[in-house]
Amino acid sequence: MTGETYEILALKYADLNNRTRADNFLDPGDDHDSLMPMDYFLWVLKSDRRTIVVDTGFDKIEGARRGRDVMMNPTEALTSIGIDSRSIEDVVITHMHYDHAGTLGDFPNARVYVQDSEVQFCTGRAMLDGSERMAYTADHVKDLIDKVFNEQVSFIDGDEEIAPNVSLHRVPGHTAGMQCLRVKTKRGWTVLASDAAHYFENWKDRNPFSICWSMDDMFKSFDRIEELADSAEHVVPGHDPIVRSIYPAVSRDLPLVTRLDVMPDWTLA
């Protein structure tokens, strides 16, 4: 491989431990009442030349409103690895759900990369439907609109490289404008699926997550994330606690920060 490569860090900042399989699959099977916790992450891509933050999470106020346990605000998670959110120049928003697009105001100098179709969806007639609106927070959408009027948003239409060896790809299904990232690391092309696959089981077993805007698109997107990655071992789901078992923490002092640019060890799952 040639060109710029990236370290990928997953920063866990919140969790929800009382979820069941029925909450996480359209077809949870007979064990639908079994507990299946959810972790909430934001991600950081780091090369010798640049730092890119992927998603901005949600804060303790939003967590309290929605009954989520927020251990630290996203800005605090970034501070733990020496990053000041005010210094970040590039933020990718994979989709505008509350747990991925909150705290945008804490990134005043950042350019935001988001799909055209996602912005159209979360500001259009779909938001008149309470079941679609439920996972969005109006103040988060307003923060994005402020960025638009400050000319700090880059709209993506499908697939686009935003930095050397970092590309965005529309993978609809969970939402209309869901996007994933394809990133070159020392171990190969790695895909941050975000909520194109909440859990490994969602895409490996082709069993979509319970919030599904389009089932047909979601199945196509499962295929797409596999095409973009060097192998199944190079696909990272958006919320699976197993990620923190099969990938190493960056240090004993930072157990909630996980390195994704190394190969997973499934014997630890």
DRENFI-717719 format. One record per residue (C-alpha): y, z, x; residue in three letters; residue number from 1. Coordinates in Angstrom, 3 decimals, padded with zeros to 6 digits. Layout:
[votor [Y,Z,X],'ALA',NUM]
...
This chain:
[votor [000.000,000.000,000.000],'MET',1]
[votor [003.524,-000.680,001.116],'THR',2]
[votor [006.873,000.650,000.013],'GLY',3]
[votor [008.196,003.941,-001.253],'GLU',4]
[votor [005.700,006.586,-002.391],'THR',5]
[votor [006.324,009.728,-004.412],'TYR',6]
[votor [005.189,013.281,-004.698],'GLU',7]
[votor [004.706,014.223,-008.355],'ILE',8]
[votor [005.184,017.807,-009.515],'LEU',9]
[votor [004.356,019.182,-012.966],'ALA',10]
[votor [006.458,022.219,-013.875],'LEU',11]
[votor [005.034,024.355,-016.666],'LYS',12]
[votor [007.768,026.265,-018.483],'TYR',13]
[votor [006.222,027.112,-021.869],'ALA',14]
[votor [002.958,027.268,-023.785],'ASP',15]
[votor [001.424,027.721,-027.221],'LEU',16]
[votor [-001.895,029.542,-027.078],'ASN',17]
[votor [-002.782,029.805,-030.756],'ASN',18]
[votor [-003.259,026.084,-031.386],'ARG',19]
[votor [-006.629,024.892,-032.633],'THR',20]
[votor [-008.463,021.593,-032.287],'ARG',21]
[votor [-007.350,020.764,-035.812],'ALA',22]
[votor [-003.758,020.818,-034.537],'ASP',23]
[votor [-004.504,018.403,-031.702],'ASN',24]
[votor [-006.718,015.652,-033.127],'PHE',25]
[votor [-006.750,013.395,-036.143],'LEU',26]
[votor [-010.509,013.998,-036.143],'ASP',27]
[votor [-011.096,017.521,-034.776],'PRO',28]
[votor [-014.822,017.528,-035.570],'GLY',29]
[votor [-016.851,020.461,-036.810],'ASP',30]
[votor [-015.253,022.900,-034.347],'ASP',31]
[votor [-011.808,022.355,-035.865],'HIS',32]
[votor [-010.989,026.079,-035.750],'ASP',33]
[votor [-011.679,026.423,-032.013],'SER',34]
[votor [-008.661,027.434,-029.957],'LEU',35]
[votor [-007.117,024.652,-027.869],'MET',36]
[votor [-003.893,025.837,-026.193],'PRO',37]
[votor [-001.007,023.560,-025.251],'MET',38]
[votor [001.069,023.646,-022.068],'ASP',39]
[votor [004.613,022.273,-021.913],'TYR',40]
[votor [005.725,020.505,-018.729],'PHE',41]
[votor [008.552,018.612,-017.192],'LEU',42]
[votor [007.839,016.473,-014.163],'TRP',43]
[votor [009.625,015.717,-010.905],'VAL',44]
[votor [009.160,012.602,-008.776],'LEU',45]
[votor [010.251,013.044,-005.159],'LYS',46]
[votor [010.393,010.514,-002.315],'SER',47]
[votor [012.277,010.502,000.936],'ASP',48]
[votor [015.167,008.768,-000.848],'ARG',49]
[votor [015.372,010.051,-004.414],'ARG',50]
[votor [014.479,012.684,-006.996],'THR',51]
[votor [013.770,011.741,-010.609],'ILE',52]
[votor [013.279,014.262,-013.410],'VAL',53]
[votor [010.944,013.225,-016.229],'VAL',54]
[votor [011.777,014.887,-019.553],'ASP',55]
[votor [014.041,017.894,-020.031],'THR',56]
[votor [011.891,020.164,-022.178],'GLY',57]
[votor [013.334,022.778,-024.521],'PHE',58]
[votor [015.003,026.132,-023.994],'ASP',59]
[votor [014.289,029.655,-025.193],'LYS',60]
[votor [016.492,029.273,-028.261],'ILE',61]
[votor [014.569,026.217,-029.425],'GLU',62]
[votor [011.317,027.924,-028.501],'GLY',63]
[votor [012.126,030.939,-030.665],'ALA',64]
[votor [013.035,028.653,-033.571],'ARG',65]
[votor [009.705,026.846,-033.311],'ARG',66]
[votor [007.480,029.797,-032.326],'GLY',67]
[votor [006.802,028.641,-028.767],'ARG',68]
[votor [006.573,030.975,-025.776],'ASP',69]
[votor [009.131,029.835,-023.201],'VAL',70]
[votor [008.558,031.590,-019.881],'MET',71]
[votor [011.649,030.015,-018.338],'MET',72]
[votor [014.226,027.439,-019.329],'ASN',73]
[votor [013.672,023.993,-017.767],'PRO',74]
[votor [016.681,024.461,-015.492],'THR',75]
[votor [015.118,027.679,-014.192],'GLU',76]
[votor [011.855,025.859,-013.516],'ALA',77]
[votor [013.783,023.296,-011.478],'LEU',78]
[votor [015.682,026.013,-009.634],'THR',79]
[votor [012.342,027.529,-008.595],'SER',80]
[votor [011.691,024.428,-006.484],'ILE',81]
[votor [015.236,024.177,-005.166],'GLY',82]
[votor [016.648,021.635,-007.618],'ILE',83]
[votor [019.980,022.071,-009.399],'ASP',84]
[votor [019.915,020.140,-012.679],'SER',85]
[votor [023.607,019.320,-012.206],'ARG',86]
[votor [022.746,017.347,-009.065],'SER',87]
[votor [020.135,015.129,-010.705],'ILE',88]
[votor [021.182,011.496,-011.019],'GLU',89]
[votor [018.169,010.061,-012.883],'ASP',90]
[votor [016.330,011.456,-015.915],'VAL',91]
[votor [013.566,009.657,-017.788],'VAL',92]
[votor [013.041,010.674,-021.414],'ILE',93]
[votor [009.545,009.630,-022.438],'THR',94]
[votor [010.427,010.140,-026.121],'HIS',95]
[votor [012.927,012.126,-028.114],'MET',96]
[votor [010.721,014.876,-029.557],'HIS',97]
[votor [012.210,018.355,-029.211],'TYR',98]
[votor [009.867,019.395,-026.389],'ASP',99]
[votor [010.792,016.416,-024.207],'HIS',100]
[votor [014.481,015.786,-024.858],'ALA',101]
[votor [016.124,019.195,-025.105],'GLY',102]
[votor [018.565,020.593,-022.490],'THR',103]
[votor [020.092,017.166,-021.752],'LEU',104]
[votor [023.451,018.923,-021.549],'GLY',105]
[votor [022.204,020.709,-018.436],'ASP',106]
[votor [022.079,017.338,-016.625],'PHE',107]
[votor [025.753,016.302,-016.826],'PRO',108]
[votor [025.608,013.791,-013.968],'ASN',109]
[votor [022.317,012.138,-014.829],'ALA',110]
[votor [021.691,008.636,-016.068],'ARG',111]
[votor [019.069,008.731,-018.836],'VAL',112]
[votor [016.360,006.090,-019.228],'TYR',113]
[votor [014.973,005.739,-022.756],'VAL',114]
[votor [013.390,002.994,-024.834],'GLN',115]
[votor [015.589,001.050,-027.271],'ASP',116]
[votor [012.957,001.485,-029.955],'SER',117]
[votor [012.882,005.270,-029.592],'GLU',118]
[votor [016.637,005.609,-030.022],'VAL',119]
[votor [016.567,003.267,-032.996],'GLN',120]
[votor [013.753,005.335,-034.502],'PHE',121]
[votor [015.336,008.766,-034.087],'CYS',122]
[votor [018.746,007.644,-035.374],'THR',123]
[votor [017.522,005.414,-038.179],'GLY',124]
[votor [015.947,005.555,-041.601],'ARG',125]
[votor [012.707,007.086,-040.299],'ALA',126]
[votor [014.590,010.377,-039.981],'MET',127]
[votor [014.951,010.514,-043.751],'LEU',128]
[votor [011.220,011.299,-043.805],'ASP',129]
[votor [010.696,015.009,-043.205],'GLY',130]
[votor [007.271,014.522,-041.632],'SER',131]
[votor [008.755,012.164,-039.011],'GLU',132]
[votor [011.921,014.226,-038.566],'ARG',133]
[votor [010.039,017.487,-037.998],'MET',134]
[votor [009.387,016.922,-034.275],'ALA',135]
[votor [012.984,015.916,-033.516],'TYR',136]
[votor [016.002,018.198,-033.166],'THR',137]
[votor [019.342,016.789,-034.291],'ALA',138]
[votor [021.326,018.493,-031.511],'ASP',139]
[votor [019.096,016.858,-028.883],'HIS',140]
[votor [019.723,013.444,-030.410],'VAL',141]
[votor [023.454,014.204,-030.480],'LYS',142]
[votor [023.344,015.050,-026.771],'ASP',143]
[votor [021.815,011.643,-026.097],'LEU',144]
[votor [024.505,009.920,-028.156],'ILE',145]
[votor [027.129,011.736,-026.070],'ASP',146]
[votor [025.455,010.240,-022.999],'LYS',147]
[votor [025.618,006.795,-024.594],'VAL',148]
[votor [029.362,007.126,-025.160],'PHE',149]
[votor [029.770,008.296,-021.566],'ASN',150]
[votor [027.898,005.140,-020.442],'GLU',151]
[votor [025.151,007.275,-018.911],'GLN',152]
[votor [022.167,005.712,-020.702],'VAL',153]
[votor [020.003,002.831,-019.561],'SER',154]
[votor [018.118,001.334,-022.487],'PHE',155]
[votor [014.636,000.013,-021.709],'ILE',156]
[votor [013.047,-002.783,-023.706],'ASP',157]
[votor [009.337,-002.633,-022.965],'GLY',158]
[votor [008.517,-002.584,-019.250],'ASP',159]
[votor [011.013,-002.096,-016.437],'GLU',160]
[votor [011.098,-000.868,-012.843],'GLU',161]
[votor [013.870,001.732,-012.511],'ILE',162]
[votor [013.381,002.543,-008.812],'ALA',163]
[votor [011.159,001.177,-006.062],'PRO',164]
[votor [007.568,001.738,-007.262],'ASN',165]
[votor [008.575,003.639,-010.419],'VAL',166]
[votor [008.270,001.688,-013.665],'SER',167]
[votor [008.538,002.530,-017.352],'LEU',168]
[votor [006.230,001.080,-019.988],'HIS',169]
[votor [006.484,001.277,-023.764],'ARG',170]
[votor [003.270,002.749,-025.157],'VAL',171]
[votor [003.976,003.341,-028.859],'PRO',172]
[votor [001.744,005.238,-031.220],'GLY',173]
[votor [002.751,008.873,-030.997],'HIS',174]
[votor [006.314,007.674,-031.618],'THR',175]
[votor [007.832,004.221,-032.026],'ALA',176]
[votor [009.399,004.235,-028.564],'GLY',177]
[votor [007.001,006.348,-026.529],'MET',178]
[votor [007.025,005.390,-022.835],'GLN',179]
[votor [004.905,006.322,-019.838],'CYS',180]
[votor [005.603,006.068,-016.116],'LEU',181]
[votor [003.677,004.213,-013.433],'ARG',182]
[votor [004.346,005.782,-010.030],'VAL',183]
[votor [003.083,004.867,-006.581],'LYS',184]
[votor [001.741,007.879,-004.710],'THR',185]
[votor [-000.214,008.166,-001.481],'LYS',186]
[votor [-003.405,008.268,-003.559],'ARG',187]
[votor [-002.514,005.146,-005.544],'GLY',188]
[votor [-000.822,004.091,-008.762],'TRP',189]
[votor [-000.613,007.140,-011.001],'THR',190]
[votor [000.366,007.122,-014.669],'VAL',191]
[votor [002.253,009.996,-016.253],'LEU',192]
[votor [001.111,009.396,-019.803],'ALA',193]
[votor [003.276,012.092,-021.366],'SER',194]
[votor [002.465,012.097,-025.074],'ASP',195]
[votor [000.761,008.735,-025.074],'ALA',196]
[votor [-002.123,011.172,-024.492],'ALA',197]
[votor [-001.474,014.859,-025.016],'HIS',198]
[votor [-004.927,015.835,-023.753],'TYR',199]
[votor [-007.580,014.114,-021.645],'PHE',200]
[votor [-009.775,014.040,-024.752],'GLU',201]
[votor [-007.195,012.111,-026.781],'ASN',202]
[votor [-007.485,008.974,-024.674],'TRP',203]
[votor [-010.923,009.396,-023.102],'LYS',204]
[votor [-012.587,009.880,-026.505],'ASP',205]
[votor [-010.111,007.603,-028.311],'ARG',206]
[votor [-009.291,010.456,-030.677],'ASN',207]
[votor [-005.537,010.352,-031.372],'PRO',208]
[votor [-003.254,013.360,-031.469],'PHE',209]
[votor [-002.392,014.715,-034.894],'SER',210]
[votor [001.207,013.409,-034.805],'ILE',211]
[votor [000.663,009.665,-034.925],'CYS',212]
[votor [003.330,007.190,-035.983],'TRP',213]
[votor [000.954,004.224,-035.656],'SER',214]
[votor [-002.771,004.611,-035.077],'MET',215]
[votor [-003.220,000.931,-034.233],'ASP',216]
[votor [-000.484,001.113,-031.588],'ASP',217]
[votor [-001.868,004.350,-030.194],'MET',218]
[votor [-005.280,002.805,-029.544],'PHE',219]
[votor [-003.627,-000.155,-027.823],'LYS',220]
[votor [-001.571,002.274,-025.738],'SER',221]
[votor [-004.713,004.108,-024.627],'PHE',222]
[votor [-005.893,000.779,-023.192],'ASP',223]
[votor [-002.501,000.135,-021.642],'ARG',224]
[votor [-002.270,003.391,-019.706],'ILE',225]
[votor [-005.718,002.724,-018.267],'GLU',226]
[votor [-004.643,-000.766,-017.194],'GLU',227]
[votor [-001.572,000.625,-015.433],'LEU',228]
[votor [-003.449,003.292,-013.450],'ALA',229]
[votor [-005.666,002.676,-010.429],'ASP',230]
[votor [-008.479,004.552,-012.187],'SER',231]
[votor [-009.118,007.133,-014.887],'ALA',232]
[votor [-008.556,009.729,-012.162],'GLU',233]
[votor [-004.952,008.484,-011.922],'HIS',234]
[votor [-003.980,009.194,-015.550],'VAL',235]
[votor [-002.205,012.495,-016.264],'VAL',236]
[votor [-001.866,013.633,-019.906],'PRO',237]
[votor [001.216,015.336,-021.241],'GLY',238]
[votor [000.123,018.791,-022.445],'HIS',239]
[votor [-003.389,019.573,-021.249],'ASP',240]
[votor [-003.824,023.004,-019.577],'PRO',241]
[votor [-006.753,021.520,-017.650],'ILE',242]
[votor [-004.170,019.763,-015.465],'VAL',243]
[votor [-003.338,023.096,-013.841],'ARG',244]
[votor [-007.013,023.723,-013.068],'SER',245]
[votor [-008.000,020.404,-011.521],'ILE',246]
[votor [-004.772,019.863,-009.556],'TYR',247]
[votor [-003.486,022.388,-006.982],'PRO',248]
[votor [-000.423,024.592,-007.267],'ALA',249]
[votor [002.190,023.826,-004.632],'VAL',250]
[votor [001.918,027.401,-003.342],'SER',251]
[votor [000.772,030.895,-004.304],'ARG',252]
[votor [004.403,031.777,-004.932],'ASP',253]
[votor [004.778,028.916,-007.444],'LEU',254]
[votor [001.623,029.003,-009.592],'PRO',255]
[votor [003.295,027.104,-012.452],'LEU',256]
[votor [004.184,024.112,-010.251],'VAL',257]
[votor [001.304,021.680,-009.828],'THR',258]
[votor [000.908,018.692,-007.488],'ARG',259]
[votor [-000.276,015.519,-009.181],'LEU',260]
[votor [-000.135,013.115,-006.240],'ASP',261]
[votor [-003.526,014.291,-004.962],'VAL',262]
[votor [-006.953,013.565,-006.440],'MET',263]
[votor [-008.124,015.959,-009.163],'PRO',264]
[votor [-011.101,018.222,-008.597],'ASP',265]
[votor [-013.050,018.301,-011.867],'TRP',266]
[votor [-015.444,020.943,-010.549],'THR',267]
[votor [-012.564,023.395,-011.141],'LEU',268]
[votor [-012.148,022.511,-014.837],'ALA',269]
